Amino acid sequence: MNKELKVKIEGMSCQHCQASVEKALNGIDGITATVDIAAGEATLLLSKEVEHNEITAAIEDAGYDVTEIIG
């Protein structure tokens, strides 16, 4: 399974923010994530099914807000 999701994130403003969100997302089994601060979003490549609430929880635990998950 290969699936791509876009996650809209509010509250990121610097490289540290980007690194924090990438670390949180890449810590979830089955996810490879890259974060684009300028776009305010993360692109996730899923190698297995991951619940949206698990993705949201990881980002919120890192201190940021998810506004939308697309895909």
N, CA, C, O and CB atoms as a CASP TS submission, in Angstrom:
PFRMAT TS
TARGET T0000
AUTHOR 0000-0000-0000
METHOD Language model
MODEL 1
PARENT N/A
ATOM      1  N   MET     1       0.838  -1.193   0.000  1.00  0.00           N
ATOM      2  CA  MET     1       0.000   0.000   0.000  1.00  0.00           C
ATOM      3  C   MET     1       0.874   1.243   0.000  1.00  0.00           C
ATOM      4  O   MET     1       1.764   1.384   0.839  1.00  0.00           O
ATOM      5  CB  MET     1      -0.949   0.005   1.215  1.00  0.00           C
ATOM      6  N   ASN     2       0.624   2.127  -0.923  1.00  0.00           N
ATOM      7  CA  ASN     2       1.263   3.435  -0.911  1.00  0.00           C
ATOM      8  C   ASN     2       0.176   4.471  -1.110  1.00  0.00           C
ATOM      9  O   ASN     2      -0.517   4.485  -2.127  1.00  0.00           O
ATOM     10  CB  ASN     2       2.372   3.550  -2.010  1.00  0.00           C
ATOM     11  N   LYS     3       0.042   5.331  -0.126  1.00  0.00           N
ATOM     12  CA  LYS     3      -0.997   6.350  -0.155  1.00  0.00           C
ATOM     13  C   LYS     3      -0.367   7.667   0.257  1.00  0.00           C
ATOM     14  O   LYS     3       0.505   7.696   1.126  1.00  0.00           O
ATOM     15  CB  LYS     3      -2.194   5.978   0.777  1.00  0.00           C
ATOM     16  N   GLU     4      -0.804   8.763  -0.364  1.00  0.00           N
ATOM     17  CA  GLU     4      -0.281  10.081  -0.001  1.00  0.00           C
ATOM     18  C   GLU     4      -1.389  10.906   0.641  1.00  0.00           C
ATOM     19  O   GLU     4      -2.520  10.946   0.157  1.00  0.00           O
ATOM     20  CB  GLU     4       0.295  10.812  -1.243  1.00  0.00           C
ATOM     21  N   LEU     5      -1.038  11.556   1.733  1.00  0.00           N
ATOM     22  CA  LEU     5      -1.949  12.482   2.406  1.00  0.00           C
ATOM     23  C   LEU     5      -1.273  13.843   2.516  1.00  0.00           C
ATOM     24  O   LEU     5      -0.051  13.935   2.635  1.00  0.00           O
ATOM     25  CB  LEU     5      -2.357  11.948   3.817  1.00  0.00           C
ATOM     26  N   LYS     6      -2.076  14.886   2.475  1.00  0.00           N
ATOM     27  CA  LYS     6      -1.616  16.242   2.789  1.00  0.00           C
ATOM     28  C   LYS     6      -2.279  16.633   4.098  1.00  0.00           C
ATOM     29  O   LYS     6      -3.483  16.450   4.274  1.00  0.00           O
ATOM     30  CB  LYS     6      -1.959  17.273   1.633  1.00  0.00           C
ATOM     31  N   VAL     7      -1.490  17.167   5.006  1.00  0.00           N
ATOM     32  CA  VAL     7      -2.020  17.596   6.291  1.00  0.00           C
ATOM     33  C   VAL     7      -1.746  19.084   6.445  1.00  0.00           C
ATOM     34  O   VAL     7      -0.592  19.512   6.458  1.00  0.00           O
ATOM     35  CB  VAL     7      -1.393  16.782   7.465  1.00  0.00           C
ATOM     36  N   LYS     8      -2.810  19.869   6.562  1.00  0.00           N
ATOM     37  CA  LYS     8      -2.684  21.313   6.778  1.00  0.00           C
ATOM     38  C   LYS     8      -2.429  21.549   8.264  1.00  0.00           C
ATOM     39  O   LYS     8      -3.155  21.046   9.121  1.00  0.00           O
ATOM     40  CB  LYS     8      -3.969  22.084   6.295  1.00  0.00           C
ATOM     41  N   ILE     9      -1.372  22.333   8.554  1.00  0.00           N
ATOM     42  CA  ILE     9      -0.940  22.531   9.940  1.00  0.00           C
ATOM     43  C   ILE     9      -0.773  24.020  10.211  1.00  0.00           C
ATOM     44  O   ILE     9      -0.192  24.746   9.405  1.00  0.00           O
ATOM     45  CB  ILE     9       0.385  21.772  10.224  1.00  0.00           C
ATOM     46  N   GLU    10      -1.288  24.468  11.354  1.00  0.00           N
ATOM     47  CA  GLU    10      -1.124  25.866  11.774  1.00  0.00           C
ATOM     48  C   GLU    10      -0.141  25.933  12.932  1.00  0.00           C
ATOM     49  O   GLU    10      -0.066  25.019  13.754  1.00  0.00           O
ATOM     50  CB  GLU    10      -2.489  26.495  12.180  1.00  0.00           C
ATOM     51  N   GLY    11       0.616  27.034  12.986  1.00  0.00           N
ATOM     52  CA  GLY    11       1.497  27.285  14.115  1.00  0.00           C
ATOM     53  C   GLY    11       2.972  27.094  13.826  1.00  0.00           C
ATOM     54  O   GLY    11       3.806  27.373  14.687  1.00  0.00           O
ATOM     55  N   MET    12       3.318  26.622  12.629  1.00  0.00           N
ATOM     56  CA  MET    12       4.735  26.424  12.286  1.00  0.00           C
ATOM     57  C   MET    12       5.298  27.717  11.713  1.00  0.00           C
ATOM     58  O   MET    12       4.674  28.358  10.867  1.00  0.00           O
ATOM     59  CB  MET    12       4.910  25.252  11.270  1.00  0.00           C
ATOM     60  N   SER    13       6.507  28.100  12.190  1.00  0.00           N
ATOM     61  CA  SER    13       7.080  29.350  11.696  1.00  0.00           C
ATOM     62  C   SER    13       8.579  29.285  11.417  1.00  0.00           C
ATOM     63  O   SER    13       9.147  30.238  10.885  1.00  0.00           O
ATOM     64  CB  SER    13       6.817  30.433  12.680  1.00  0.00           C
ATOM     65  N   CYS    14       9.228  28.172  11.770  1.00  0.00           N
ATOM     66  CA  CYS    14      10.689  28.127  11.626  1.00  0.00           C
ATOM     67  C   CYS    14      11.174  26.702  11.362  1.00  0.00           C
ATOM     68  O   CYS    14      10.383  25.758  11.347  1.00  0.00           O
ATOM     69  CB  CYS    14      11.370  28.689  12.888  1.00  0.00           C
ATOM     70  N   GLN    15      12.476  26.562  11.156  1.00  0.00           N
ATOM     71  CA  GLN    15      13.064  25.248  10.898  1.00  0.00           C
ATOM     72  C   GLN    15      12.860  24.301  12.086  1.00  0.00           C
ATOM     73  O   GLN    15      12.677  23.098  11.904  1.00  0.00           O
ATOM     74  CB  GLN    15      14.560  25.389  10.588  1.00  0.00           C
ATOM     75  N   HIS    16      12.894  24.854  13.300  1.00  0.00           N
ATOM     76  CA  HIS    16      12.668  24.032  14.482  1.00  0.00           C
ATOM     77  C   HIS    16      11.253  23.436  14.457  1.00  0.00           C
ATOM     78  O   HIS    16      11.056  22.267  14.788  1.00  0.00           O
ATOM     79  CB  HIS    16      12.883  24.865  15.767  1.00  0.00           C
ATOM     80  N   CYS    17      10.280  24.251  14.062  1.00  0.00           N
ATOM     81  CA  CYS    17       8.905  23.775  13.943  1.00  0.00           C
ATOM     82  C   CYS    17       8.837  22.634  12.930  1.00  0.00           C
ATOM     83  O   CYS    17       8.230  21.593  13.181  1.00  0.00           O
ATOM     84  CB  CYS    17       7.960  24.929  13.527  1.00  0.00           C
ATOM     85  N   GLN    18       9.469  22.854  11.787  1.00  0.00           N
ATOM     86  CA  GLN    18       9.484  21.842  10.740  1.00  0.00           C
ATOM     87  C   GLN    18      10.079  20.537  11.262  1.00  0.00           C
ATOM     88  O   GLN    18       9.512  19.465  11.051  1.00  0.00           O
ATOM     89  CB  GLN    18      10.274  22.341   9.522  1.00  0.00           C
ATOM     90  N   ALA    19      11.209  20.627  11.935  1.00  0.00           N
ATOM     91  CA  ALA    19      11.884  19.437  12.463  1.00  0.00           C
ATOM     92  C   ALA    19      11.020  18.725  13.510  1.00  0.00           C
ATOM     93  O   ALA    19      10.964  17.496  13.542  1.00  0.00           O
ATOM     94  CB  ALA    19      13.241  19.824  13.077  1.00  0.00           C
ATOM     95  N   SER    20      10.354  19.495  14.355  1.00  0.00           N
ATOM     96  CA  SER    20       9.500  18.902  15.397  1.00  0.00           C
ATOM     97  C   SER    20       8.349  18.104  14.797  1.00  0.00           C
ATOM     98  O   SER    20       8.057  16.992  15.236  1.00  0.00           O
ATOM     99  CB  SER    20       8.946  19.994  16.314  1.00  0.00           C
ATOM    100  N   VAL    21       7.701  18.681  13.792  1.00  0.00           N
ATOM    101  CA  VAL    21       6.561  18.012  13.163  1.00  0.00           C
ATOM    102  C   VAL    21       7.041  16.791  12.377  1.00  0.00           C
ATOM    103  O   VAL    21       6.420  15.730  12.442  1.00  0.00           O
ATOM    104  CB  VAL    21       5.795  18.990  12.232  1.00  0.00           C
ATOM    105  N   GLU    22       8.148  16.934  11.632  1.00  0.00           N
ATOM    106  CA  GLU    22       8.672  15.790  10.879  1.00  0.00           C
ATOM    107  C   GLU    22       9.048  14.652  11.820  1.00  0.00           C
ATOM    108  O   GLU    22       8.760  13.490  11.535  1.00  0.00           O
ATOM    109  CB  GLU    22       9.894  16.208  10.038  1.00  0.00           C
ATOM    110  N   LYS    23       9.688  14.976  12.936  1.00  0.00           N
ATOM    111  CA  LYS    23      10.085  13.941  13.900  1.00  0.00           C
ATOM    112  C   LYS    23       8.851  13.232  14.464  1.00  0.00           C
ATOM    113  O   LYS    23       8.829  12.006  14.573  1.00  0.00           O
ATOM    114  CB  LYS    23      10.920  14.560  15.051  1.00  0.00           C
ATOM    115  N   ALA    24       7.834  14.003  14.819  1.00  0.00           N
ATOM    116  CA  ALA    24       6.609  13.418  15.373  1.00  0.00           C
ATOM    117  C   ALA    24       5.940  12.489  14.365  1.00  0.00           C
ATOM    118  O   ALA    24       5.520  11.385  14.711  1.00  0.00           O
ATOM    119  CB  ALA    24       5.631  14.523  15.797  1.00  0.00           C
ATOM    120  N   LEU    25       5.844  12.943  13.116  1.00  0.00           N
ATOM    121  CA  LEU    25       5.171  12.136  12.098  1.00  0.00           C
ATOM    122  C   LEU    25       5.991  10.930  11.678  1.00  0.00           C
ATOM    123  O   LEU    25       5.450   9.838  11.505  1.00  0.00           O
ATOM    124  CB  LEU    25       4.863  12.982  10.887  1.00  0.00           C
ATOM    125  N   ASN    26       7.296  11.119  11.513  1.00  0.00           N
ATOM    126  CA  ASN    26       8.149  10.002  11.101  1.00  0.00           C
ATOM    127  C   ASN    26       8.294   8.954  12.197  1.00  0.00           C
ATOM    128  O   ASN    26       8.762   7.844  11.944  1.00  0.00           O
ATOM    129  CB  ASN    26       9.521  10.515  10.701  1.00  0.00           C
ATOM    130  N   GLY    27       7.889   9.309  13.424  1.00  0.00           N
ATOM    131  CA  GLY    27       7.901   8.365  14.527  1.00  0.00           C
ATOM    132  C   GLY    27       6.731   7.383  14.492  1.00  0.00           C
ATOM    133  O   GLY    27       6.710   6.409  15.244  1.00  0.00           O
ATOM    134  N   ILE    28       5.768   7.639  13.625  1.00  0.00           N
ATOM    135  CA  ILE    28       4.615   6.741  13.478  1.00  0.00           C
ATOM    136  C   ILE    28       4.978   5.671  12.454  1.00  0.00           C
ATOM    137  O   ILE    28       5.405   5.979  11.342  1.00  0.00           O
ATOM    138  CB  ILE    28       3.318   7.530  13.039  1.00  0.00           C
ATOM    139  N   ASP    29       4.805   4.421  12.842  1.00  0.00           N
ATOM    140  CA  ASP    29       5.124   3.310  11.951  1.00  0.00           C
ATOM    141  C   ASP    29       4.281   3.393  10.681  1.00  0.00           C
ATOM    142  O   ASP    29       3.055   3.497  10.742  1.00  0.00           O
ATOM    143  CB  ASP    29       4.896   1.960  12.662  1.00  0.00           C
ATOM    144  N   GLY    30       4.955   3.347   9.528  1.00  0.00           N
ATOM    145  CA  GLY    30       4.246   3.363   8.253  1.00  0.00           C
ATOM    146  C   GLY    30       4.191   4.715   7.588  1.00  0.00           C
ATOM    147  O   GLY    30       3.641   4.836   6.493  1.00  0.00           O
ATOM    148  N   ILE    31       4.755   5.758   8.228  1.00  0.00           N
ATOM    149  CA  ILE    31       4.705   7.106   7.664  1.00  0.00           C
ATOM    150  C   ILE    31       6.102   7.623   7.346  1.00  0.00           C
ATOM    151  O   ILE    31       7.029   7.506   8.149  1.00  0.00           O
ATOM    152  CB  ILE    31       4.000   8.060   8.629  1.00  0.00           C
ATOM    153  N   THR    32       6.228   8.202   6.141  1.00  0.00           N
ATOM    154  CA  THR    32       7.397   8.994   5.781  1.00  0.00           C
ATOM    155  C   THR    32       6.856  10.389   5.498  1.00  0.00           C
ATOM    156  O   THR    32       6.024  10.568   4.609  1.00  0.00           O
ATOM    157  CB  THR    32       8.191   8.382   4.528  1.00  0.00           C
ATOM    158  N   ALA    33       7.333  11.386   6.261  1.00  0.00           N
ATOM    159  CA  ALA    33       6.763  12.729   6.174  1.00  0.00           C
ATOM    160  C   ALA    33       7.798  13.773   5.789  1.00  0.00           C
ATOM    161  O   ALA    33       8.962  13.692   6.182  1.00  0.00           O
ATOM    162  CB  ALA    33       6.129  13.107   7.490  1.00  0.00           C
ATOM    163  N   THR    34       7.353  14.755   5.011  1.00  0.00           N
ATOM    164  CA  THR    34       8.137  15.955   4.749  1.00  0.00           C
ATOM    165  C   THR    34       7.220  17.146   5.027  1.00  0.00           C
ATOM    166  O   THR    34       6.030  17.115   4.714  1.00  0.00           O
ATOM    167  CB  THR    34       8.702  15.979   3.266  1.00  0.00           C
ATOM    168  N   VAL    35       7.790  18.191   5.616  1.00  0.00           N
ATOM    169  CA  VAL    35       7.008  19.359   6.012  1.00  0.00           C
ATOM    170  C   VAL    35       7.459  20.568   5.207  1.00  0.00           C
ATOM    171  O   VAL    35       8.655  20.817   5.053  1.00  0.00           O
ATOM    172  CB  VAL    35       7.148  19.632   7.530  1.00  0.00           C
ATOM    173  N   ASP    36       6.488  21.314   4.697  1.00  0.00           N
ATOM    174  CA  ASP    36       6.726  22.555   3.971  1.00  0.00           C
ATOM    175  C   ASP    36       6.164  23.696   4.821  1.00  0.00           C
ATOM    176  O   ASP    36       4.951  23.894   4.893  1.00  0.00           O
ATOM    177  CB  ASP    36       6.067  22.522   2.533  1.00  0.00           C
ATOM    178  N   ILE    37       7.070  24.446   5.464  1.00  0.00           N
ATOM    179  CA  ILE    37       6.625  25.530   6.353  1.00  0.00           C
ATOM    180  C   ILE    37       5.852  26.587   5.581  1.00  0.00           C
ATOM    181  O   ILE    37       4.799  27.039   6.030  1.00  0.00           O
ATOM    182  CB  ILE    37       7.826  26.175   7.061  1.00  0.00           C
ATOM    183  N   ALA    38       6.375  26.988   4.411  1.00  0.00           N
ATOM    184  CA  ALA    38       5.745  28.055   3.629  1.00  0.00           C
ATOM    185  C   ALA    38       4.309  27.697   3.253  1.00  0.00           C
ATOM    186  O   ALA    38       3.428  28.557   3.270  1.00  0.00           O
ATOM    187  CB  ALA    38       6.560  28.339   2.365  1.00  0.00           C
ATOM    188  N   ALA    39       4.076  26.440   2.916  1.00  0.00           N
ATOM    189  CA  ALA    39       2.729  25.999   2.540  1.00  0.00           C
ATOM    190  C   ALA    39       1.883  25.667   3.763  1.00  0.00           C
ATOM    191  O   ALA    39       0.662  25.548   3.660  1.00  0.00           O
ATOM    192  CB  ALA    39       2.809  24.782   1.622  1.00  0.00           C
ATOM    193  N   GLY    40       2.524  25.517   4.920  1.00  0.00           N
ATOM    194  CA  GLY    40       1.797  25.162   6.136  1.00  0.00           C
ATOM    195  C   GLY    40       1.212  23.770   6.071  1.00  0.00           C
ATOM    196  O   GLY    40       0.103  23.521   6.545  1.00  0.00           O
ATOM    197  N   GLU    41       1.983  22.851   5.466  1.00  0.00           N
ATOM    198  CA  GLU    41       1.459  21.507   5.334  1.00  0.00           C
ATOM    199  C   GLU    41       2.556  20.454   5.381  1.00  0.00           C
ATOM    200  O   GLU    41       3.735  20.737   5.166  1.00  0.00           O
ATOM    201  CB  GLU    41       0.685  21.382   4.053  1.00  0.00           C
ATOM    202  N   ALA    42       2.131  19.242   5.666  1.00  0.00           N
ATOM    203  CA  ALA    42       3.012  18.084   5.625  1.00  0.00           C
ATOM    204  C   ALA    42       2.493  17.147   4.541  1.00  0.00           C
ATOM    205  O   ALA    42       1.286  16.980   4.365  1.00  0.00           O
ATOM    206  CB  ALA    42       3.084  17.365   7.019  1.00  0.00           C
ATOM    207  N   THR    43       3.426  16.544   3.825  1.00  0.00           N
ATOM    208  CA  THR    43       3.084  15.511   2.858  1.00  0.00           C
ATOM    209  C   THR    43       3.491  14.183   3.474  1.00  0.00           C
ATOM    210  O   THR    43       4.649  13.990   3.845  1.00  0.00           O
ATOM    211  CB  THR    43       3.787  15.749   1.466  1.00  0.00           C
ATOM    212  N   LEU    44       2.538  13.275   3.579  1.00  0.00           N
ATOM    213  CA  LEU    44       2.795  11.977   4.191  1.00  0.00           C
ATOM    214  C   LEU    44       2.679  10.880   3.151  1.00  0.00           C
ATOM    215  O   LEU    44       1.712  10.828   2.391  1.00  0.00           O
ATOM    216  CB  LEU    44       1.825  11.718   5.354  1.00  0.00           C
ATOM    217  N   LEU    45       3.670  10.006   3.124  1.00  0.00           N
ATOM    218  CA  LEU    45       3.591   8.792   2.314  1.00  0.00           C
ATOM    219  C   LEU    45       3.363   7.643   3.277  1.00  0.00           C
ATOM    220  O   LEU    45       4.187   7.371   4.150  1.00  0.00           O
ATOM    221  CB  LEU    45       4.893   8.572   1.442  1.00  0.00           C
ATOM    222  N   LEU    46       2.236   6.974   3.104  1.00  0.00           N
ATOM    223  CA  LEU    46       1.864   5.875   4.009  1.00  0.00           C
ATOM    224  C   LEU    46       2.160   4.539   3.349  1.00  0.00           C
ATOM    225  O   LEU    46       1.731   4.286   2.223  1.00  0.00           O
ATOM    226  CB  LEU    46       0.366   5.961   4.403  1.00  0.00           C
ATOM    227  N   SER    47       2.891   3.688   4.049  1.00  0.00           N
ATOM    228  CA  SER    47       3.171   2.348   3.549  1.00  0.00           C
ATOM    229  C   SER    47       2.167   1.341   4.117  1.00  0.00           C
ATOM    230  O   SER    47       2.121   0.184   3.698  1.00  0.00           O
ATOM    231  CB  SER    47       4.609   1.932   3.906  1.00  0.00           C
ATOM    232  N   LYS    48       1.364   1.806   5.083  1.00  0.00           N
ATOM    233  CA  LYS    48       0.269   0.997   5.631  1.00  0.00           C
ATOM    234  C   LYS    48      -0.798   1.943   6.147  1.00  0.00           C
ATOM    235  O   LYS    48      -0.571   3.150   6.238  1.00  0.00           O
ATOM    236  CB  LYS    48       0.769   0.037   6.770  1.00  0.00           C
ATOM    237  N   GLU    49      -1.948   1.409   6.481  1.00  0.00           N
ATOM    238  CA  GLU    49      -3.059   2.243   6.945  1.00  0.00           C
ATOM    239  C   GLU    49      -2.735   2.851   8.308  1.00  0.00           C
ATOM    240  O   GLU    49      -2.325   2.150   9.232  1.00  0.00           O
ATOM    241  CB  GLU    49      -4.362   1.419   7.023  1.00  0.00           C
ATOM    242  N   VAL    50      -2.924   4.161   8.418  1.00  0.00           N
ATOM    243  CA  VAL    50      -2.725   4.883   9.679  1.00  0.00           C
ATOM    244  C   VAL    50      -3.968   5.721   9.920  1.00  0.00           C
ATOM    245  O   VAL    50      -4.430   6.433   9.028  1.00  0.00           O
ATOM    246  CB  VAL    50      -1.424   5.782   9.644  1.00  0.00           C
ATOM    247  N   GLU    51      -4.508   5.633  11.128  1.00  0.00           N
ATOM    248  CA  GLU    51      -5.716   6.385  11.468  1.00  0.00           C
ATOM    249  C   GLU    51      -5.422   7.886  11.491  1.00  0.00           C
ATOM    250  O   GLU    51      -4.363   8.312  11.952  1.00  0.00           O
ATOM    251  CB  GLU    51      -6.274   5.927  12.835  1.00  0.00           C
ATOM    252  N   HIS    52      -6.368   8.680  10.988  1.00  0.00           N
ATOM    253  CA  HIS    52      -6.204  10.134  10.981  1.00  0.00           C
ATOM    254  C   HIS    52      -6.046  10.685  12.391  1.00  0.00           C
ATOM    255  O   HIS    52      -5.309  11.648  12.601  1.00  0.00           O
ATOM    256  CB  HIS    52      -7.393  10.797  10.296  1.00  0.00           C
ATOM    257  N   ASN    53      -6.738  10.076  13.366  1.00  0.00           N
ATOM    258  CA  ASN    53      -6.628  10.585  14.739  1.00  0.00           C
ATOM    259  C   ASN    53      -5.229  10.357  15.303  1.00  0.00           C
ATOM    260  O   ASN    53      -4.788  11.120  16.162  1.00  0.00           O
ATOM    261  CB  ASN    53      -7.671   9.916  15.643  1.00  0.00           C
ATOM    262  N   GLU    54      -4.524   9.329  14.845  1.00  0.00           N
ATOM    263  CA  GLU    54      -3.145   9.103  15.289  1.00  0.00           C
ATOM    264  C   GLU    54      -2.217  10.179  14.719  1.00  0.00           C
ATOM    265  O   GLU    54      -1.314  10.656  15.406  1.00  0.00           O
ATOM    266  CB  GLU    54      -2.660   7.695  14.862  1.00  0.00           C
ATOM    267  N   ILE    55      -2.446  10.554  13.467  1.00  0.00           N
ATOM    268  CA  ILE    55      -1.665  11.620  12.825  1.00  0.00           C
ATOM    269  C   ILE    55      -1.923  12.947  13.541  1.00  0.00           C
ATOM    270  O   ILE    55      -0.985  13.670  13.879  1.00  0.00           O
ATOM    271  CB  ILE    55      -2.023  11.738  11.310  1.00  0.00           C
ATOM    272  N   THR    56      -3.190  13.258  13.768  1.00  0.00           N
ATOM    273  CA  THR    56      -3.558  14.503  14.448  1.00  0.00           C
ATOM    274  C   THR    56      -2.956  14.560  15.845  1.00  0.00           C
ATOM    275  O   THR    56      -2.421  15.594  16.246  1.00  0.00           O
ATOM    276  CB  THR    56      -5.084  14.642  14.529  1.00  0.00           C
ATOM    277  N   ALA    57      -3.036  13.461  16.589  1.00  0.00           N
ATOM    278  CA  ALA    57      -2.507  13.428  17.955  1.00  0.00           C
ATOM    279  C   ALA    57      -1.005  13.680  17.969  1.00  0.00           C
ATOM    280  O   ALA    57      -0.515  14.401  18.839  1.00  0.00           O
ATOM    281  CB  ALA    57      -2.817  12.082  18.616  1.00  0.00           C
ATOM    282  N   ALA    58      -0.265  13.105  17.031  1.00  0.00           N
ATOM    283  CA  ALA    58       1.188  13.295  16.985  1.00  0.00           C
ATOM    284  C   ALA    58       1.542  14.756  16.742  1.00  0.00           C
ATOM    285  O   ALA    58       2.462  15.287  17.365  1.00  0.00           O
ATOM    286  CB  ALA    58       1.811  12.416  15.891  1.00  0.00           C
ATOM    287  N   ILE    59       0.814  15.406  15.839  1.00  0.00           N
ATOM    288  CA  ILE    59       1.077  16.820  15.529  1.00  0.00           C
ATOM    289  C   ILE    59       0.680  17.705  16.706  1.00  0.00           C
ATOM    290  O   ILE    59       1.415  18.624  17.067  1.00  0.00           O
ATOM    291  CB  ILE    59       0.312  17.253  14.254  1.00  0.00           C
ATOM    292  N   GLU    60      -0.469  17.435  17.302  1.00  0.00           N
ATOM    293  CA  GLU    60      -0.916  18.247  18.442  1.00  0.00           C
ATOM    294  C   GLU    60      -0.004  18.054  19.648  1.00  0.00           C
ATOM    295  O   GLU    60       0.240  19.000  20.396  1.00  0.00           O
ATOM    296  CB  GLU    60      -2.362  17.893  18.819  1.00  0.00           C
ATOM    297  N   ASP    61       0.505  16.830  19.846  1.00  0.00           N
ATOM    298  CA  ASP    61       1.443  16.584  20.948  1.00  0.00           C
ATOM    299  C   ASP    61       2.745  17.363  20.745  1.00  0.00           C
ATOM    300  O   ASP    61       3.425  17.707  21.711  1.00  0.00           O
ATOM    301  CB  ASP    61       1.743  15.078  21.071  1.00  0.00           C
ATOM    302  N   ALA    62       3.086  17.637  19.479  1.00  0.00           N
ATOM    303  CA  ALA    62       4.289  18.431  19.173  1.00  0.00           C
ATOM    304  C   ALA    62       4.016  19.925  19.339  1.00  0.00           C
ATOM    305  O   ALA    62       4.945  20.729  19.276  1.00  0.00           O
ATOM    306  CB  ALA    62       4.777  18.141  17.735  1.00  0.00           C
ATOM    307  N   GLY    63       2.746  20.310  19.551  1.00  0.00           N
ATOM    308  CA  GLY    63       2.410  21.702  19.820  1.00  0.00           C
ATOM    309  C   GLY    63       1.805  22.476  18.671  1.00  0.00           C
ATOM    310  O   GLY    63       1.808  23.707  18.687  1.00  0.00           O
ATOM    311  N   TYR    64       1.284  21.778  17.669  1.00  0.00           N
ATOM    312  CA  TYR    64       0.731  22.453  16.474  1.00  0.00           C
ATOM    313  C   TYR    64      -0.703  21.991  16.244  1.00  0.00           C
ATOM    314  O   TYR    64      -1.156  21.011  16.835  1.00  0.00           O
ATOM    315  CB  TYR    64       1.605  22.161  15.206  1.00  0.00           C
ATOM    316  N   ASP    65      -1.406  22.708  15.380  1.00  0.00           N
ATOM    317  CA  ASP    65      -2.814  22.421  15.145  1.00  0.00           C
ATOM    318  C   ASP    65      -3.039  21.897  13.726  1.00  0.00           C
ATOM    319  O   ASP    65      -2.542  22.467  12.755  1.00  0.00           O
ATOM    320  CB  ASP    65      -3.657  23.675  15.386  1.00  0.00           C
ATOM    321  N   VAL    66      -3.792  20.810  13.623  1.00  0.00           N
ATOM    322  CA  VAL    66      -4.171  20.268  12.322  1.00  0.00           C
ATOM    323  C   VAL    66      -5.495  20.910  11.922  1.00  0.00           C
ATOM    324  O   VAL    66      -6.457  20.894  12.690  1.00  0.00           O
ATOM    325  CB  VAL    66      -4.284  18.696  12.359  1.00  0.00           C
ATOM    326  N   THR    67      -5.539  21.477  10.715  1.00  0.00           N
ATOM    327  CA  THR    67      -6.781  22.095  10.249  1.00  0.00           C
ATOM    328  C   THR    67      -7.495  21.233   9.231  1.00  0.00           C
ATOM    329  O   THR    67      -8.707  21.350   9.054  1.00  0.00           O
ATOM    330  CB  THR    67      -6.500  23.454   9.655  1.00  0.00           C
ATOM    331  N   GLU    68      -6.732  20.347   8.544  1.00  0.00           N
ATOM    332  CA  GLU    68      -7.375  19.516   7.515  1.00  0.00           C
ATOM    333  C   GLU    68      -6.422  18.382   7.136  1.00  0.00           C
ATOM    334  O   GLU    68      -5.204  18.556   7.102  1.00  0.00           O
ATOM    335  CB  GLU    68      -7.759  20.371   6.249  1.00  0.00           C
ATOM    336  N   ILE    69      -7.009  17.220   6.854  1.00  0.00           N
ATOM    337  CA  ILE    69      -6.258  16.096   6.290  1.00  0.00           C
ATOM    338  C   ILE    69      -6.920  15.762   4.956  1.00  0.00           C
ATOM    339  O   ILE    69      -8.118  15.483   4.896  1.00  0.00           O
ATOM    340  CB  ILE    69      -6.238  14.837   7.271  1.00  0.00           C
ATOM    341  N   ILE    70      -6.123  15.794   3.886  1.00  0.00           N
ATOM    342  CA  ILE    70      -6.630  15.596   2.534  1.00  0.00           C
ATOM    343  C   ILE    70      -6.024  14.322   1.948  1.00  0.00           C
ATOM    344  O   ILE    70      -4.812  14.113   1.996  1.00  0.00           O
ATOM    345  CB  ILE    70      -6.308  16.823   1.636  1.00  0.00           C
ATOM    346  N   GLY    71      -6.888  13.482   1.398  1.00  0.00           N
ATOM    347  CA  GLY    71      -6.376  12.299   0.702  1.00  0.00           C
ATOM    348  C   GLY    71      -6.926  11.015   1.231  1.00  0.00           C
ATOM    349  O   GLY    71      -6.577   9.943   0.735  1.00  0.00           O
TER
END
